[in-house]
Amino acid sequence: MTHLVLRNIQKSFGNKTVIDDLDLEVAEGDMVCLIGASGSGKSTLLRCINLLEPIDDGYIELDGLDISDPELDPQPVRQRIGLVFQSFNLFPHMTAEENVMLAPRRIKRLSREQLRPDISALFQRFGLSEHMQHYPDQLSGGQQQRVAIIRALAMQPEIMLFDEITSALDPELVGEVLDVLRQLKAQGMTMVMATHEMGFAREVADKVCFLSGGRILEQGPPEQLFGNPQQARTQAFLSAVL
Amino acid sequence: MTLPTPAPGKTRREIHEARARQRGIVIASLSTLCVVAAVVLLVPLAPGWEAVQKSFFNGEIFLRTFPKLLQAFLLDVAIFAWCAPLIAVWALVIALCRDVRNPALYPLRLFAVLYTDIFRGVPVVLVVYLIGFGVPGLGLPRPWNSPYIWGSLALILTYSAYVAEIYRSGIESIHASQRAAALSLGMSKSDAMRFVILPQALRRVVPANMNMFIALQKDVALLSFIGPVEVLRQAGVFKSLLANFTPYVVAAIIFLCVTIPATRYADYLIAKQNRARS
């Protein structure tokens, strides 16, 4: 079943076109990886899906609902779409637990006591039980990023977007964050991920899209895109990064 | 040539730095001593020194007026104590009004802009006069004609304009990614401001606000122009009574006893914050 549909997406900043007539379909439970050079539009695309950036033209459909309608209130839509950032963006004045609880407390009007069992379980699942009361600056990059993922999951989104979430991490910390994604994948979460981790994309993705100049130049299952790329630009990019 | 034998347990760098430090202390002490000696020896040579000493630095008058002036200073502290929290709150209201984006609330935004422009543009003492004399002039019944109320209001209105701008600079200093993170979770804009941006911004502007409040403590003395017998006015009374300026020096010293430690504390907070950010 198709969960997220993007049609003819146009987005420019000033007179610079960032996304140019882009189409994409994401099936339920699928992991879609967006690859491509910096500036190819991966991050902007994710921010557009989360409605942090309004698109100029085209439409985005989530489960049959046109979420790109400019008249639509973005707040309830964002609650259904989790977004995790490259730079974590945890709230530095709150403990890990408070970071995770804030949105459900305010939006779902649940008390800390009501939330605690579920949230403790999430921390436990991702190996962070001892760090619930720690502040972000007391955690390593990998731990911070896992807290950020838990924070997004606590709103029980239908789909998760990951924006180069391992790019700001020391190499030895990348693995622990990717492990979280493997778990989510096994659990059937629908995910769209911008990444430079080609090995991971190849291993876990159901579909890989190569972006260049704000368009999807080529897409397909990983074995096809990595094993037998059709476009010259895809071949050039892959041979440069692999 | 023989190399110097290193002292046990010290690196050559440590030895060098210790020596440079010692040299620095000696030079600083000598030059300070020279300047102090010059002042102490030269100033009394001025032809008017004896008269100045009598009318500004009269030890007997100092001791006689000090207790009463200290008592009067408590009124300055009291006025400060009720103005400061009201400024902190009212300034926040102004700062938030300036950031309102809802078209229906545009008048609020316009009000905030005009407010900060006007009260930052007029000298404090003028506001004290205008409100302190103007409003009671309406013939209000007691206690509503009290200069304490209207003088305090003048300080609150003026200082809130400055503190509001400090708040705003704090709000703008919080990186946009914090707001994006809050919104991406589905939080409302006002919740993002209240729970994510403001708590960080307010912490960041504590040192800047400390400086504003030190200035406020000093400007409380301006209320002496409209009636309250606080330390400056009390010193003026003594001056007329004793035909001597020493009470003013006493008042200045009392202010310094409060403002210097407060300034040092603000500097300490700023330094701590800079260390934390680097």
Interface residues (C-beta under 8 A of the other chain):
Chain A: R47 N50 L52 P74 Q75 P76 V77 R78 Q79 R80 I81 G82 L83 F85 S87 N89 L90 F91 P92 H93 L102 A103 R106 I107 R151 A152 M155
Chain B: S177 Q178 A180 A181 A182 L183 S184 L185 G186 M187 S188 D191 F195 V196 P199 Q200 R203
